[in-house]
Amino acid sequence: MHLRFRSWLSVSGFLVACGSPSQSSGPATPGSGDSGSGSNQADGRSGSDASAGSSSGGSGSPSIDSGAGSTSSGSGGGSTSSGSSSGGSGTDASPPADGASPPSAGTKFVGNITTNGAVRSDFATYWNQITPENEGKWGSVEATQGTFNWTALDAIHTYAQSHGVVFKEHNFIWGSQQPSWIANLSASQQQAAVQAWMQAFCGRYPDTKLIDVVNEPPPHTTPSYANGIGGTGASGYDWIVNAFKWARAACPNAILVLNDYNNIEYSADNSHFIAIVNAIKAAGAPIDAIGAQAHDAYKLSASTVQGFLDKLAATGLPVYITEYDINLADDTQQEMVMQTEFPMFWNDSNVKGITLWGYIVGSTWEANTGLMTSSGTMRPAMSWLVDFLKTHP
């Protein structure tokens, strides 16, 4: 199941959810980031680069329902130590055996992100998967070494559990929005800090379904501590290999994703990304899936995007569309792109889930990507999407 719709009524030609409040629920935690508090920053595209830019589950894999009813301990509790853990979610603590199917998020989902650091109370009306926009980034959680502030993530995770929404972590390692203190550590200390971060997160949220383990690998970004966690090594990307191995040890049941932008939009980026995937697989990285952000897909023909998607799928890994948006101010143009591209993603058996990168007008990282006003008035692209998903289970 992809969306759960409550009762609907038509107002001035738009579909509006009955009783859907316009206020966000949960703590209004500001988004972290290098560009300042509260910024709706997407990952790693700034300046001119902003525009350049098989079912995987076995029979014993976790289902799409993330365990409604169990809640994270210490919800809303501010800073806690890395020893905190969430309430029992029933997940198996053992990693998949050699040759076994990787974990599965269940049925193909259509998800979205937090809005201005919180989960809107209408979120589950439209989406059944959630990604923290900034709240899950290491720099947001552990700004001071050894002090973990889980407040925002607790609220997101609790909402996901109570509404049957798939919870995804974004992200463990990235070349941006990482804690500044790690640059001052020795290599061995950096390695220990990365592992401690992963273990702390997975200890608290062991039922996490998907994790962007490494976000925007080179040449797009490289973390300052890459050499401390393995450097290039024999594979050329040993630090990425190690990151996946440590993530598997910490969160054995999560789908581990390598996430990047431009990999279904531009030939050079597509080829380079595939080369990284093949290199880390050969070196033993337990990578389960590919993440394609798809921010620039709206600029290209569907056939071009499909061709690059097919090349990613040829690696043998499932693909998740992780940060889709359509940066068009004209309602008709935005709707036309949605009508052309979304069904392509939805009908592709290699695409296991689609996450849009924001939906509230005025609260998305790009000015024209919003799909609905804070009071519930939908742009035509959103109205079309709602209708499409009602008739395409």
Protein Blocks (a to p, Z undefined) as FASTA:
>chain_A
ZZdcdddddeehiacdehiafbdedjdddcedjkbghiacdehiahjllmnnopfbdfkb
ccfbeoihiacehihnlpadfkbccddehiafbdcdehiacddebjaddddddeehiacf
klmmmpccdcdfklmpmklmmmpghiacfklmmmmmmmmmmnopacddddfbdcehiafk
lmmpcfklmmmmmmmmmmmmmmmmmmbfbdcfbgciafkbccfklmmnnpnmlnopmmmm
mmmmmmmmmmmmbccddddehklmbfklmmmmmmmmmmmmmnopacfbdcdeklmmmmpc
fklmmmmmmmmmmnopacddfbgccddfblklmmmmmmmmmmmmmmmmklgbdcdebjbe
hiafbfklpfbdfkopacfklmmmmmmmmmmZZ
